Amino acid sequence: MKVLVGLLFGIMLASTAFAGTITGTVMYDGDAPARPALTATKDQHCIDTVAGTKSEALVVSKGKGIKNVVLYARVRGAKVVVPDKNPVMDQKACAYYPHVLAVVAGSTVDITSSDPIAHNVHSHAKENDAINYQIPQPGKVIPHKIAKAEEIKFTCDIHAWMTGYIVAVNSNYFTVTGYKDADGAWISSDAYEKSADAGAYSIADVPAGKVRVVAWHEELGSANKIVEVPASGDIAVNFTSADFKKRAK
């Protein structure tokens, strides 16, 4: 019995001991452009809730941090595991919420709406099914499987100002900048813009060895760096807006 316990402990230790944490910042070089104001042109609920809001396409904090950057580690040989609980993309206050949702490729995303009006979910996917469904009332859920890795833009044909992204990655090691504040509460784009955040991020339990850290942003494009993750402890991988390149169309 003691031998069995020892073997089990050894396996558990091996699965967690040789992994490090990737930390860093994603910052904007120079002065960020002003965020354009959004204007709702249809449905009184939208006109009321969108009034005073701004575009979420590029949100930069007072600390030069960039919100909504997806970062993930490409780990050679690592098994990609789909979560048991489906991620959720909501439509709230006539906006996609969250604006950028990162998921594991192969996941089923529950797309829904909290708004008391009809919305249209229009996917512009190229590698996955490009769905185009209406959600006529709040609470309706459309389970949508995203089989392949892709950055997918979503719009609403009823409300032209609404855009959001689901970014599916072949990795379990990912995060999105500016999602939450220091207390772990969800933070709005307006609140983030006023914050001193430097675009800080952290990806824990990354297997030790050489990995490629990829950063993606809807306006800036993508960037990547190859690093050696330590068997324990942290490694810093920082990006600035100058590192990003837009993909040729």
N, C-alpha and C positions, 0 to 999 in steps of 0.2 A: 504493500500500500504506500509506504514511504517513497519507494522508487517511482511509482506512478505519479504521486503528487509532485515529486521533484521534476519529472519529465514535463508535466503540464506547466509547472512554474517556469521551466526553462523555455518552453515554446512561447508562453506569454511574454516573457522578458525579451526574447529574440524579436518578437513582432513589434515591440515598442522602443527597444533600446537604441537601435541604429536609425534614428530619425531626428531631423533638425527642424528648425522653424525659419522660414523665409520672411524677413521683415523689410520694410522700406517705406518710401514716399513716392508719390506721383505729383509733380509740381509743374505749374505753368511758368514758362519763361516770359518775362516782360509783362506788359499790361494786357489783361484779358479784355476781350470785346464785351460791350454791354449786352445783356440778355434782352432780346426783343420781347415786347409785351404781347401776350396772347389775347385774342378777341374772339369770343363766342358769337356765332351768328345765327344759332338755331336752338330752340327749346329754352324756356325761361329758367329752368333749373341750371342749365349750363351757363347761360348769360350771367346768372347771379354768382355761381361758384367759381367761374373762370375770371371774373372781373378782378383786376389787380395782380393776376399771376403772370409769370414770365416763362419763356421757353426753357426747357430742361436739356437742350441739345449740348450746351457747354456751360457748366456751372463751376466757377472758380471762387474759392473762399478768400477772405482777407489774408489768410496765411499762404496763399498761392496754391493750395491743394485743389486737385481736380476731382470732382464727384463723378460717379458712375463709370469708373474705369474697371473693367473686368481683368483680373490677373489670375493666371493659373500656371501650374508647373507641369510640364510634359516629362513624365517619368518613364523611361524605357522599361518595359517588362511588367509594369504595375497593372494589376487587374482593376478594371473600372467597374464599380458597383453602383447600380441604380438604387436610389433611396426607397424605403418602404412607403413613405408618405409622399404623396404627389405635391410638388411645388405649386404655388398658386399665383396666377396673374389676374389681378382685379381691375375693374374700371370704377374709379371712385372720383367724385367731383369732376366728372367729364375729363379724366386723364387716366392713362394707364398707370397702374400702381402695383409694384414699383415701376419706375420708368425703364430701368434695365434689370432684368431677371437673369441670373446665371444658373444653369442647370447642367447635370450630367447628361451627355448624349445617350439616348435610349430611354430617358425619363418621359413619363406622361405628365403634362402640365394641366392642371385644372384651371381653365379660363372662365371667369365669371364676371359679374357686375354687381356693385352695391348701389348703383344709381336707380332712381325711380322712373327712368325713361329708357327707351330702346337704344341699344348700341349695336354696332356692326364690327365683328372681329375679322379683319382682313390681313392675312399673312402674306408677306412678299418673299417667301422662302424659294430657294432655287435647288437646294439639295434634299429638302423634305417636302411633305405635302403642304401645298399653299392653300390653306382653308379660307373660306369666306362665309361666315355664318352670322346670323343676327341673334342677339340676346335681347328678347323683347321685354323682360321684366327682371328685377333684382332677384338674385339667388339662383338663377339658372346656371348650371355648370356644363361646360363643354370639355370633356377629357380629350386632350390632344397630345398624341405621342410624337416626340421629336427624335427620330431614330438616328440621325447623323449630326455630326458636329457642324455648326453653322451659326453665323450671326444673323438673326432674322428680324426684319423690321415689321412692325404691326401698325396698322392705321385703322381708322373708323370711317367708312364711306358716308356715314350720316353727319359726322362732326370732323371736318377736315383738319382742324388744328391738333387732333389727338394722334400722337405717335408714341411708340414704345418698342422695346427690343427684348427678345429672348435669345440669350447667347448660350448655345449648347457646346460643351467642351468634352473632349475625351480624357477626362481627369477627375479625380475626387479631391484634388488639391486646388481650390480656387476661392476667390473672394471678390467683393466689389467695394470700391472706395466710397466713403461718404454715406454708407447705409444708415449707420447708427451713431449716436453721440457717445460721450465717455461713460454714460450710465447704461448704455445698451438699448436706449429708446430710439425708435425710427426717427430720422431727421428729414425735414422737408428741404427742398432745394433752396428756398428763400432763407431758411434758418442756416443752412450750410454756407451759403454765400456770405453771411455775416460772421461766420465763425473764424477762428484762428487755425483751423485744421490745416496740416501740411500735406494732405493726401496720404495719411499714414495707413498702412495695411499690414496684415500678418497672415501667413499661411502655415499652420502647424502640422506636425507629424509627417513631414515630407521625407520619404526614404533617402538615406544617405547615398551620395554619389553625384555624378554629373547629371544635371537637369537643365532644361530650357525654360526660363520664366518668360511667359508671353503676357503682354499688356494690350488691351483693345479698348478703343473709345469710338463712339459713333461719328464724331466730327474729326478727330485727329488721325484716326487710322490705327495702326498697330506697331508694336515695338517688341523686341525680345533680346534677352541676354542669357548666355550659358554660364552657369555657376556650379561650384562643387558644394553640395549640401553636406554639412558636417554630421558625424554620427550622433552628436548631441549639441545643444546650444543653438545660437542664431547665426544667420548670415544676412547681411544687408544687401538688398538689390534695389537701387533707386532709379527712377525714371524722371525725365522732364519732357515737356511738350516737344522739345527739339528732337527727341529720340524717335518720335512717331512718324510713320510714313503712310500715306493713303494708298490703298490698293488701286492699281490701274484698272480702269473699267473696260 
